[in-house]
Amino acid sequence: MSLLLDVQDLTVRFALPRAGLFAPRHYLEAVRQVSFQLEAGKALGIVGESGSGKTTTAMAAIRLTESSSGKVLFEGQDLLTLTDEQMRQRRRDVQLIFQDPYSSLNPRARVADIVREPMDLMDIGTMAERQARVVELFKLVGLRPDQLNLFPHQFSGGQRQRISIARALTTNPRLLVCDEPVSALDVAIQAQILNLLARLKSELGLSYLFISHDLGVVRHVCDDVAVMYLGKIVEKAPKKALFDAPQHPYTQALLSAAPSLARRKSRGYVRPLKISGDPPSPINPPKGCAFADRCPKAQEVCRLTQPALQAVGDTDVACHFPG
Amino acid sequence: MSALLQINDLRVTFRTRYGEVTALDSVSLHVNAGETLGVVGESGCGKSITALSVMGLIPQPPGKIAGGEILLNGEDLTKVSEARMRGLRGSEVAMIFQEPMTSLNPVFTVGDQIAEAIMLHQKVSADQAMKDAIALLDRVGIPSPDRRARDFPHQLSGGMRQRVMIAMAVSCRPKVLIADEPTTALDVTVQAQIFDLLNEIQRDFGAAIVLITHDMGAISEMADRVAVMYAGRVIEDASADDVLDMPLHPYARGLINCIPNLGRDDDSLAEIPGVVPPLHLLGAGCAFADRCAHKAPRCAVEKPLLINHGHHPAACHAVEEGRL
């Protein structure tokens, strides 16, 4: 298998406003030394709660957010060192689907124009070829050709997400970054979009960087999963290992918190693993493990030293007491 | 035993630019004391309108309660005066809304807001009300409650704000607590905390809970009984186990099968094609017919009624005819 994306020690810092004119500048590290690999044709899920840095990681990896250090090797080429024009050309290989299909489509443009626009910008083909491609993409994502000239508001949420997907596929990308692509949709519609994404992955050989807070969705779409907490990857594993034998207490807590049909009130279900509180502030992260304050297993060492990612079987886990 | 809250044949209509549309059509539900009823369905199915009807919060006009009754301890809430409803709201029935940020007042401290609710319904001094408010904040698991009571909503995290909403809702020990998608704006670990809290509150106060959600997983963990709604009607109504283990209505089956489940690796999810039809386009037949794999000619012309055809009540011709 060939490596498509190799992210090494990616760090993203945001400058905070100064307290006063001469006050020292403070920084917020939204992503802290994140590394992961994505093979061609595979899907990597990045899971975490709001504020964990999952979206910032993905945006930095495709250079939509400025990163402060690290490398992003896309087919061996470091995207972070490209000139703007080189990066613009590269963008045809890397496309994006956003969370909210209501705000990510121009309300004043006809959907055929929306889907065609990436080809216009990249100067691909003749006008007739572009239009033929739009029709082909419409069919591919399950829309009808007679809907080509409608406006986004004439579509339902699920259909709009299909339009977003068609637009993302226009330039024949290698990598599709999906940022919570179904969390704004009703459950019944979620299934339609997830099945579509799974079909496109196998038919077109696409790779996904799939961001979600929903472990069930990630399990359905992804081959590998990385769990993030406060800007760091705390566990990274093939899907099966992660769901069958989660190593990090935070992963275990996420799995125990996600509602499941297997847990019945009538059978006296009581959540075995309860974690309290909220994640700490990224402005002043704790010295030791960021999860220590909420962790049932935390000991003195957890509050003092940050655990590094270490291999346990197929899993990489950043915890002093994994398992 | 008569139920604590009993809704019979409730019909709610709204005046819109498409003419009068029926948002709720002969909805019947009941909740017993100490029980959790899950109301489940996609957006636009009438779940929230049902809740707002019970709270007497349907904007009239354009809305209108066109028929039926809502009996709370035998008293019909559709007939009581606005003054009486104001007395019941908060003290007998209380509601937790979806978005805690927009349902709290940003310019008052959370302690003041809870104390206000207490003073509206109980004859206590302001000092006592504030003490009660702090005790409630402690009860819902907010750390250092006496300090937090002086915080404004924007100083709290989403989970804490929802805890404040719960504290306010249970401040007068309501008999019925309606939770309208109380965790959609929250992260999963916080959602789990809120669900656990609601269960504790129910044990302590013995309140009946109506949990409105679109998540069958939440239903499984929280509910004793389930009403599945579609396009303004209840289409299946039974114990949580019956609905989850043996869903009858094709829509209920679809809702359960379309969830990406943590417990299994499935290659393809069951889909429900299409979307909920707009209410002004509902015809004479079953509202689900266009999305249904078991559609028959009869489904297009005759609305199925919620009747027990054997196992438990479901509104479906295919179930009635044994075609499923």
Chai-1 contact restraints between the chains, C-beta under 6 A:
chainA,res_idxA,chainB,res_idxB,connection_type,confidence,min_distance_angstrom,max_distance_angstrom,comment,restraint_id
A,E49,B,D187,contact,1.0,0.0,6.0,A-B,restraint_1
A,S50,B,D187,contact,1.0,0.0,6.0,A-B,restraint_2
A,S156,B,V275,contact,1.0,0.0,6.0,A-B,restraint_3
A,D186,B,E42,contact,1.0,0.0,6.0,A-B,restraint_4
A,D186,B,S43,contact,1.0,0.0,6.0,A-B,restraint_5
A,V187,B,H214,contact,1.0,0.0,6.0,A-B,restraint_6
A,V187,B,C258,contact,1.0,0.0,6.0,A-B,restraint_7
A,A188,B,E42,contact,1.0,0.0,6.0,A-B,restraint_8
A,A188,B,C258,contact,1.0,0.0,6.0,A-B,restraint_9
A,A188,B,I272,contact,1.0,0.0,6.0,A-B,restraint_10
A,A191,B,C258,contact,1.0,0.0,6.0,A-B,restraint_11
A,A191,B,L269,contact,1.0,0.0,6.0,A-B,restraint_12
A,A191,B,E271,contact,1.0,0.0,6.0,A-B,restraint_13
A,Q192,B,E271,contact,1.0,0.0,6.0,A-B,restraint_14
A,L194,B,L269,contact,1.0,0.0,6.0,A-B,restraint_15
A,N195,B,S268,contact,1.0,0.0,6.0,A-B,restraint_16
A,N195,B,L269,contact,1.0,0.0,6.0,A-B,restraint_17
A,L215,B,L262,contact,1.0,0.0,6.0,A-B,restraint_18
A,G216,B,P260,contact,1.0,0.0,6.0,A-B,restraint_19
A,G216,B,N261,contact,1.0,0.0,6.0,A-B,restraint_20
A,G216,B,L262,contact,1.0,0.0,6.0,A-B,restraint_21
A,V217,B,P260,contact,1.0,0.0,6.0,A-B,restraint_22
A,H220,B,P260,contact,1.0,0.0,6.0,A-B,restraint_23
A,A253,B,T189,contact,1.0,0.0,6.0,A-B,restraint_24
A,A257,B,V188,contact,1.0,0.0,6.0,A-B,restraint_25
A,A257,B,T189,contact,1.0,0.0,6.0,A-B,restraint_26
A,A257,B,A192,contact,1.0,0.0,6.0,A-B,restraint_27
A,A258,B,V188,contact,1.0,0.0,6.0,A-B,restraint_28
A,A258,B,L262,contact,1.0,0.0,6.0,A-B,restraint_29
A,P259,B,D215,contact,1.0,0.0,6.0,A-B,restraint_30
A,P259,B,G217,contact,1.0,0.0,6.0,A-B,restraint_31
A,P259,B,A218,contact,1.0,0.0,6.0,A-B,restraint_32
A,P259,B,E221,contact,1.0,0.0,6.0,A-B,restraint_33
A,S260,B,G217,contact,1.0,0.0,6.0,A-B,restraint_34
A,S260,B,L262,contact,1.0,0.0,6.0,A-B,restraint_35
A,L261,B,G217,contact,1.0,0.0,6.0,A-B,restraint_36
A,L261,B,S220,contact,1.0,0.0,6.0,A-B,restraint_37
A,A262,B,G263,contact,1.0,0.0,6.0,A-B,restraint_38
A,R263,B,S220,contact,1.0,0.0,6.0,A-B,restraint_39
A,R263,B,E221,contact,1.0,0.0,6.0,A-B,restraint_40
A,R264,B,S220,contact,1.0,0.0,6.0,A-B,restraint_41
A,K265,B,M222,contact,1.0,0.0,6.0,A-B,restraint_42
A,S266,B,D241,contact,1.0,0.0,6.0,A-B,restraint_43
A,I275,B,T189,contact,1.0,0.0,6.0,A-B,restraint_44
A,D278,B,S157,contact,1.0,0.0,6.0,A-B,restraint_45
